[in-house]
Amino acid sequence: MREVKRRAQTAIEYLLMLAMALILVAIALKAVVDTSKSLGESISNYTSVVRDRVIGNL
C-alpha cells in the first residue's frame, strides 16, 4: 500500500511541476509578444517621423 501512495505522490508532484513549467513558459511568451508589439509600434512611429522630416527637407 505504501508503494502505491508513493507512486501516486510522485505522479502528482510531477504533474504539478509540469504545470508550473507550462505557466512559466506562458508568462515568458506573453512578455515576448507584448514586447514585440510595442517594439513594432515604436519602429513604425520612428519611421513615420523620419519620413516626414526627409520629405519636409526636400
PDB file of N, CA, C and O in Angstrom:
ATOM      1  N   MET A   1       0.816  -1.195   0.000  1.00  0.00           N
ATOM      2  CA  MET A   1       0.000   0.000   0.000  1.00  0.00           C
ATOM      3  C   MET A   1       0.859   1.259   0.000  1.00  0.00           C
ATOM      4  O   MET A   1       0.528   2.251  -0.650  1.00  0.00           O
ATOM      5  N   ARG A   2       1.964   1.207   0.735  1.00  0.00           N
ATOM      6  CA  ARG A   2       2.854   2.366   0.782  1.00  0.00           C
ATOM      7  C   ARG A   2       3.432   2.675  -0.591  1.00  0.00           C
ATOM      8  O   ARG A   2       3.604   3.837  -0.959  1.00  0.00           O
ATOM      9  N   GLU A   3       3.729   1.618  -1.344  1.00  0.00           N
ATOM     10  CA  GLU A   3       4.307   1.807  -2.684  1.00  0.00           C
ATOM     11  C   GLU A   3       3.316   2.512  -3.609  1.00  0.00           C
ATOM     12  O   GLU A   3       3.713   3.348  -4.420  1.00  0.00           O
ATOM     13  N   VAL A   4       2.058   2.188  -3.494  1.00  0.00           N
ATOM     14  CA  VAL A   4       1.025   2.822  -4.318  1.00  0.00           C
ATOM     15  C   VAL A   4       0.910   4.301  -3.947  1.00  0.00           C
ATOM     16  O   VAL A   4       0.810   5.153  -4.831  1.00  0.00           O
ATOM     17  N   LYS A   5       0.922   4.611  -2.655  1.00  0.00           N
ATOM     18  CA  LYS A   5       0.841   6.005  -2.220  1.00  0.00           C
ATOM     19  C   LYS A   5       2.065   6.790  -2.682  1.00  0.00           C
ATOM     20  O   LYS A   5       1.955   7.946  -3.090  1.00  0.00           O
ATOM     21  N   ARG A   6       3.212   6.160  -2.614  1.00  0.00           N
ATOM     22  CA  ARG A   6       4.446   6.828  -3.042  1.00  0.00           C
ATOM     23  C   ARG A   6       4.387   7.122  -4.533  1.00  0.00           C
ATOM     24  O   ARG A   6       4.754   8.215  -4.965  1.00  0.00           O
ATOM     25  N   ARG A   7       3.932   6.163  -5.317  1.00  0.00           N
ATOM     26  CA  ARG A   7       3.807   6.380  -6.759  1.00  0.00           C
ATOM     27  C   ARG A   7       2.791   7.467  -7.071  1.00  0.00           C
ATOM     28  O   ARG A   7       3.011   8.292  -7.958  1.00  0.00           O
ATOM     29  N   ALA A   8       1.697   7.467  -6.356  1.00  0.00           N
ATOM     30  CA  ALA A   8       0.665   8.489  -6.563  1.00  0.00           C
ATOM     31  C   ALA A   8       1.212   9.869  -6.208  1.00  0.00           C
ATOM     32  O   ALA A   8       0.977  10.838  -6.930  1.00  0.00           O
ATOM     33  N   GLN A   9       1.937   9.957  -5.106  1.00  0.00           N
ATOM     34  CA  GLN A   9       2.512  11.236  -4.700  1.00  0.00           C
ATOM     35  C   GLN A   9       3.535  11.697  -5.734  1.00  0.00           C
ATOM     36  O   GLN A   9       3.575  12.877  -6.081  1.00  0.00           O
ATOM     37  N   THR A  10       4.350  10.788  -6.223  1.00  0.00           N
ATOM     38  CA  THR A  10       5.344  11.132  -7.236  1.00  0.00           C
ATOM     39  C   THR A  10       4.671  11.617  -8.510  1.00  0.00           C
ATOM     40  O   THR A  10       5.129  12.580  -9.125  1.00  0.00           O
ATOM     41  N   ALA A  11       3.599  10.966  -8.909  1.00  0.00           N
ATOM     42  CA  ALA A  11       2.878  11.370 -10.112  1.00  0.00           C
ATOM     43  C   ALA A  11       2.260  12.754  -9.936  1.00  0.00           C
ATOM     44  O   ALA A  11       2.312  13.575 -10.852  1.00  0.00           O
ATOM     45  N   ILE A  12       1.688  13.016  -8.789  1.00  0.00           N
ATOM     46  CA  ILE A  12       1.090  14.322  -8.528  1.00  0.00           C
ATOM     47  C   ILE A  12       2.166  15.406  -8.513  1.00  0.00           C
ATOM     48  O   ILE A  12       1.971  16.479  -9.084  1.00  0.00           O
ATOM     49  N   GLU A  13       3.284  15.136  -7.873  1.00  0.00           N
ATOM     50  CA  GLU A  13       4.381  16.107  -7.853  1.00  0.00           C
ATOM     51  C   GLU A  13       4.887  16.387  -9.267  1.00  0.00           C
ATOM     52  O   GLU A  13       5.163  17.535  -9.614  1.00  0.00           O
ATOM     53  N   TYR A  14       5.008  15.354 -10.069  1.00  0.00           N
ATOM     54  CA  TYR A  14       5.451  15.512 -11.454  1.00  0.00           C
ATOM     55  C   TYR A  14       4.471  16.382 -12.230  1.00  0.00           C
ATOM     56  O   TYR A  14       4.889  17.275 -12.966  1.00  0.00           O
ATOM     57  N   LEU A  15       3.178  16.134 -12.077  1.00  0.00           N
ATOM     58  CA  LEU A  15       2.168  16.919 -12.789  1.00  0.00           C
ATOM     59  C   LEU A  15       2.160  18.371 -12.333  1.00  0.00           C
ATOM     60  O   LEU A  15       1.987  19.275 -13.150  1.00  0.00           O
ATOM     61  N   LEU A  16       2.344  18.602 -11.042  1.00  0.00           N
ATOM     62  CA  LEU A  16       2.401  19.973 -10.549  1.00  0.00           C
ATOM     63  C   LEU A  16       3.621  20.715 -11.082  1.00  0.00           C
ATOM     64  O   LEU A  16       3.521  21.886 -11.448  1.00  0.00           O
ATOM     65  N   MET A  17       4.754  20.055 -11.130  1.00  0.00           N
ATOM     66  CA  MET A  17       5.957  20.683 -11.671  1.00  0.00           C
ATOM     67  C   MET A  17       5.800  20.953 -13.167  1.00  0.00           C
ATOM     68  O   MET A  17       6.258  21.981 -13.666  1.00  0.00           O
ATOM     69  N   LEU A  18       5.163  20.048 -13.869  1.00  0.00           N
ATOM     70  CA  LEU A  18       4.903  20.257 -15.288  1.00  0.00           C
ATOM     71  C   LEU A  18       3.965  21.445 -15.491  1.00  0.00           C
ATOM     72  O   LEU A  18       4.174  22.254 -16.395  1.00  0.00           O
ATOM     73  N   ALA A  19       2.945  21.550 -14.663  1.00  0.00           N
ATOM     74  CA  ALA A  19       2.016  22.680 -14.742  1.00  0.00           C
ATOM     75  C   ALA A  19       2.738  23.994 -14.463  1.00  0.00           C
ATOM     76  O   ALA A  19       2.511  24.985 -15.157  1.00  0.00           O
ATOM     77  N   MET A  20       3.602  24.009 -13.454  1.00  0.00           N
ATOM     78  CA  MET A  20       4.373  25.223 -13.155  1.00  0.00           C
ATOM     79  C   MET A  20       5.267  25.614 -14.319  1.00  0.00           C
ATOM     80  O   MET A  20       5.368  26.792 -14.661  1.00  0.00           O
ATOM     81  N   ALA A  21       5.907  24.642 -14.919  1.00  0.00           N
ATOM     82  CA  ALA A  21       6.767  24.927 -16.059  1.00  0.00           C
ATOM     83  C   ALA A  21       5.960  25.496 -17.219  1.00  0.00           C
ATOM     84  O   ALA A  21       6.407  26.435 -17.879  1.00  0.00           O
ATOM     85  N   LEU A  22       4.795  24.950 -17.473  1.00  0.00           N
ATOM     86  CA  LEU A  22       3.953  25.461 -18.555  1.00  0.00           C
ATOM     87  C   LEU A  22       3.473  26.878 -18.260  1.00  0.00           C
ATOM     88  O   LEU A  22       3.396  27.710 -19.164  1.00  0.00           O
ATOM     89  N   ILE A  23       3.155  27.149 -17.016  1.00  0.00           N
ATOM     90  CA  ILE A  23       2.744  28.510 -16.643  1.00  0.00           C
ATOM     91  C   ILE A  23       3.890  29.491 -16.860  1.00  0.00           C
ATOM     92  O   ILE A  23       3.678  30.588 -17.376  1.00  0.00           O
ATOM     93  N   LEU A  24       5.090  29.107 -16.473  1.00  0.00           N
ATOM     94  CA  LEU A  24       6.243  29.981 -16.677  1.00  0.00           C
ATOM     95  C   LEU A  24       6.504  30.226 -18.159  1.00  0.00           C
ATOM     96  O   LEU A  24       6.831  31.345 -18.554  1.00  0.00           O
ATOM     97  N   VAL A  25       6.362  29.194 -18.977  1.00  0.00           N
ATOM     98  CA  VAL A  25       6.537  29.350 -20.420  1.00  0.00           C
ATOM     99  C   VAL A  25       5.476  30.283 -20.979  1.00  0.00           C
ATOM    100  O   VAL A  25       5.777  31.121 -21.829  1.00  0.00           O
ATOM    101  N   ALA A  26       4.247  30.152 -20.519  1.00  0.00           N
ATOM    102  CA  ALA A  26       3.167  31.023 -20.984  1.00  0.00           C
ATOM    103  C   ALA A  26       3.440  32.477 -20.609  1.00  0.00           C
ATOM    104  O   ALA A  26       3.212  33.378 -21.417  1.00  0.00           O
ATOM    105  N   ILE A  27       3.920  32.708 -19.408  1.00  0.00           N
ATOM    106  CA  ILE A  27       4.244  34.074 -18.970  1.00  0.00           C
ATOM    107  C   ILE A  27       5.370  34.647 -19.823  1.00  0.00           C
ATOM    108  O   ILE A  27       5.310  35.805 -20.236  1.00  0.00           O
ATOM    109  N   ALA A  28       6.389  33.845 -20.087  1.00  0.00           N
ATOM    110  CA  ALA A  28       7.509  34.311 -20.909  1.00  0.00           C
ATOM    111  C   ALA A  28       7.045  34.626 -22.331  1.00  0.00           C
ATOM    112  O   ALA A  28       7.449  35.639 -22.901  1.00  0.00           O
ATOM    113  N   LEU A  29       6.211  33.778 -22.900  1.00  0.00           N
ATOM    114  CA  LEU A  29       5.712  34.026 -24.250  1.00  0.00           C
ATOM    115  C   LEU A  29       4.870  35.296 -24.294  1.00  0.00           C
ATOM    116  O   LEU A  29       4.968  36.071 -25.246  1.00  0.00           O
ATOM    117  N   LYS A  30       4.049  35.516 -23.281  1.00  0.00           N
ATOM    118  CA  LYS A  30       3.232  36.733 -23.228  1.00  0.00           C
ATOM    119  C   LYS A  30       4.123  37.960 -23.183  1.00  0.00           C
ATOM    120  O   LYS A  30       3.852  38.951 -23.862  1.00  0.00           O
ATOM    121  N   ALA A  31       5.180  37.903 -22.390  1.00  0.00           N
ATOM    122  CA  ALA A  31       6.106  39.033 -22.296  1.00  0.00           C
ATOM    123  C   ALA A  31       6.783  39.299 -23.636  1.00  0.00           C
ATOM    124  O   ALA A  31       6.928  40.452 -24.044  1.00  0.00           O
ATOM    125  N   VAL A  32       7.197  38.236 -24.320  1.00  0.00           N
ATOM    126  CA  VAL A  32       7.854  38.396 -25.618  1.00  0.00           C
ATOM    127  C   VAL A  32       6.894  38.984 -26.639  1.00  0.00           C
ATOM    128  O   VAL A  32       7.273  39.878 -27.396  1.00  0.00           O
ATOM    129  N   VAL A  33       5.663  38.503 -26.675  1.00  0.00           N
ATOM    130  CA  VAL A  33       4.676  39.009 -27.632  1.00  0.00           C
ATOM    131  C   VAL A  33       4.366  40.474 -27.352  1.00  0.00           C
ATOM    132  O   VAL A  33       4.319  41.283 -28.279  1.00  0.00           O
ATOM    133  N   ASP A  34       4.157  40.822 -26.093  1.00  0.00           N
ATOM    134  CA  ASP A  34       3.866  42.214 -25.745  1.00  0.00           C
ATOM    135  C   ASP A  34       5.037  43.128 -26.111  1.00  0.00           C
ATOM    136  O   ASP A  34       4.832  44.226 -26.629  1.00  0.00           O
ATOM    137  N   THR A  35       6.254  42.677 -25.841  1.00  0.00           N
ATOM    138  CA  THR A  35       7.430  43.472 -26.161  1.00  0.00           C
ATOM    139  C   THR A  35       7.582  43.654 -27.664  1.00  0.00           C
ATOM    140  O   THR A  35       7.914  44.745 -28.127  1.00  0.00           O
ATOM    141  N   SER A  36       7.344  42.600 -28.424  1.00  0.00           N
ATOM    142  CA  SER A  36       7.482  42.713 -29.875  1.00  0.00           C
ATOM    143  C   SER A  36       6.417  43.641 -30.462  1.00  0.00           C
ATOM    144  O   SER A  36       6.700  44.377 -31.407  1.00  0.00           O
ATOM    145  N   LYS A  37       5.201  43.619 -29.920  1.00  0.00           N
ATOM    146  CA  LYS A  37       4.168  44.549 -30.384  1.00  0.00           C
ATOM    147  C   LYS A  37       4.576  45.984 -30.089  1.00  0.00           C
ATOM    148  O   LYS A  37       4.443  46.859 -30.944  1.00  0.00           O
ATOM    149  N   SER A  38       5.066  46.224 -28.894  1.00  0.00           N
ATOM    150  CA  SER A  38       5.488  47.566 -28.504  1.00  0.00           C
ATOM    151  C   SER A  38       6.647  48.036 -29.373  1.00  0.00           C
ATOM    152  O   SER A  38       6.676  49.186 -29.812  1.00  0.00           O
ATOM    153  N   LEU A  39       7.588  47.155 -29.616  1.00  0.00           N
ATOM    154  CA  LEU A  39       8.735  47.493 -30.459  1.00  0.00           C
ATOM    155  C   LEU A  39       8.289  47.795 -31.880  1.00  0.00           C
ATOM    156  O   LEU A  39       8.797  48.729 -32.501  1.00  0.00           O
ATOM    157  N   GLY A  40       7.353  47.024 -32.399  1.00  0.00           N
ATOM    158  CA  GLY A  40       6.828  47.261 -33.740  1.00  0.00           C
ATOM    159  C   GLY A  40       6.163  48.622 -33.850  1.00  0.00           C
ATOM    160  O   GLY A  40       6.351  49.327 -34.842  1.00  0.00           O
ATOM    161  N   GLU A  41       5.388  48.997 -32.844  1.00  0.00           N
ATOM    162  CA  GLU A  41       4.745  50.311 -32.844  1.00  0.00           C
ATOM    163  C   GLU A  41       5.779  51.427 -32.764  1.00  0.00           C
ATOM    164  O   GLU A  41       5.640  52.449 -33.436  1.00  0.00           O
ATOM    165  N   SER A  42       6.804  51.244 -31.956  1.00  0.00           N
ATOM    166  CA  SER A  42       7.848  52.257 -31.827  1.00  0.00           C
ATOM    167  C   SER A  42       8.589  52.442 -33.144  1.00  0.00           C
ATOM    168  O   SER A  42       8.864  53.571 -33.548  1.00  0.00           O
ATOM    169  N   ILE A  43       8.911  51.353 -33.809  1.00  0.00           N
ATOM    170  CA  ILE A  43       9.606  51.427 -35.087  1.00  0.00           C
ATOM    171  C   ILE A  43       8.719  52.098 -36.133  1.00  0.00           C
ATOM    172  O   ILE A  43       9.196  52.909 -36.926  1.00  0.00           O
ATOM    173  N   SER A  44       7.446  51.765 -36.134  1.00  0.00           N
ATOM    174  CA  SER A  44       6.518  52.379 -37.081  1.00  0.00           C
ATOM    175  C   SER A  44       6.432  53.885 -36.864  1.00  0.00           C
ATOM    176  O   SER A  44       6.459  54.656 -37.824  1.00  0.00           O
ATOM    177  N   ASN A  45       6.328  54.305 -35.609  1.00  0.00           N
ATOM    178  CA  ASN A  45       6.285  55.735 -35.302  1.00  0.00           C
ATOM    179  C   ASN A  45       7.582  56.426 -35.709  1.00  0.00           C
ATOM    180  O   ASN A  45       7.557  57.525 -36.263  1.00  0.00           O
ATOM    181  N   TYR A  46       8.700  55.791 -35.439  1.00  0.00           N
ATOM    182  CA  TYR A  46      10.000  56.374 -35.773  1.00  0.00           C
ATOM    183  C   TYR A  46      10.159  56.539 -37.279  1.00  0.00           C
ATOM    184  O   TYR A  46      10.629  57.576 -37.746  1.00  0.00           O
ATOM    185  N   THR A  47       9.767  55.514 -38.044  1.00  0.00           N
ATOM    186  CA  THR A  47       9.891  55.619 -39.498  1.00  0.00           C
ATOM    187  C   THR A  47       8.963  56.700 -40.042  1.00  0.00           C
ATOM    188  O   THR A  47       9.312  57.370 -41.015  1.00  0.00           O
ATOM    189  N   SER A  48       7.807  56.883 -39.445  1.00  0.00           N
ATOM    190  CA  SER A  48       6.901  57.955 -39.885  1.00  0.00           C
ATOM    191  C   SER A  48       7.531  59.320 -39.651  1.00  0.00           C
ATOM    192  O   SER A  48       7.460  60.192 -40.517  1.00  0.00           O
ATOM    193  N   VAL A  49       8.141  59.512 -38.499  1.00  0.00           N
ATOM    194  CA  VAL A  49       8.796  60.788 -38.183  1.00  0.00           C
ATOM    195  C   VAL A  49       9.953  61.035 -39.131  1.00  0.00           C
ATOM    196  O   VAL A  49      10.100  62.143 -39.647  1.00  0.00           O
ATOM    197  N   VAL A  50      10.771  60.035 -39.368  1.00  0.00           N
ATOM    198  CA  VAL A  50      11.918  60.190 -40.265  1.00  0.00           C
ATOM    199  C   VAL A  50      11.434  60.495 -41.676  1.00  0.00           C
ATOM    200  O   VAL A  50      11.977  61.380 -42.337  1.00  0.00           O
ATOM    201  N   ARG A  51      10.427  59.779 -42.141  1.00  0.00           N
ATOM    202  CA  ARG A  51       9.886  60.019 -43.486  1.00  0.00           C
ATOM    203  C   ARG A  51       9.364  61.444 -43.607  1.00  0.00           C
ATOM    204  O   ARG A  51       9.621  62.110 -44.610  1.00  0.00           O
ATOM    205  N   ASP A  52       8.638  61.919 -42.607  1.00  0.00           N
ATOM    206  CA  ASP A  52       8.113  63.286 -42.639  1.00  0.00           C
ATOM    207  C   ASP A  52       9.238  64.316 -42.656  1.00  0.00           C
ATOM    208  O   ASP A  52       9.146  65.318 -43.364  1.00  0.00           O
ATOM    209  N   ARG A  53      10.281  64.083 -41.896  1.00  0.00           N
ATOM    210  CA  ARG A  53      11.401  65.022 -41.876  1.00  0.00           C
ATOM    211  C   ARG A  53      12.157  65.026 -43.208  1.00  0.00           C
ATOM    212  O   ARG A  53      12.568  66.083 -43.686  1.00  0.00           O
ATOM    213  N   VAL A  54      12.339  63.857 -43.800  1.00  0.00           N
ATOM    214  CA  VAL A  54      13.031  63.781 -45.076  1.00  0.00           C
ATOM    215  C   VAL A  54      12.211  64.477 -46.152  1.00  0.00           C
ATOM    216  O   VAL A  54      12.751  65.249 -46.944  1.00  0.00           O
ATOM    217  N   ILE A  55      10.913  64.210 -46.184  1.00  0.00           N
ATOM    218  CA  ILE A  55      10.055  64.850 -47.177  1.00  0.00           C
ATOM    219  C   ILE A  55       9.990  66.353 -46.934  1.00  0.00           C
ATOM    220  O   ILE A  55       9.934  67.124 -47.892  1.00  0.00           O
ATOM    221  N   GLY A  56       9.996  66.784 -45.686  1.00  0.00           N
ATOM    222  CA  GLY A  56       9.954  68.209 -45.358  1.00  0.00           C
ATOM    223  C   GLY A  56      11.210  68.934 -45.776  1.00  0.00           C
ATOM    224  O   GLY A  56      11.164  70.129 -46.067  1.00  0.00           O
ATOM    225  N   ASN A  57      12.349  68.227 -45.815  1.00  0.00           N
ATOM    226  CA  ASN A  57      13.623  68.858 -46.191  1.00  0.00           C
ATOM    227  C   ASN A  57      13.839  68.878 -47.699  1.00  0.00           C
ATOM    228  O   ASN A  57      14.836  69.434 -48.159  1.00  0.00           O
ATOM    229  N   LEU A  58      12.963  68.308 -48.462  1.00  0.00           N
ATOM    230  CA  LEU A  58      13.135  68.323 -49.920  1.00  0.00           C
ATOM    231  C   LEU A  58      12.747  69.624 -50.440  1.00  0.00           C
ATOM    232  O   LEU A  58      12.815  69.851 -51.648  1.00  0.00           O
TER     233      LEU A  58
END
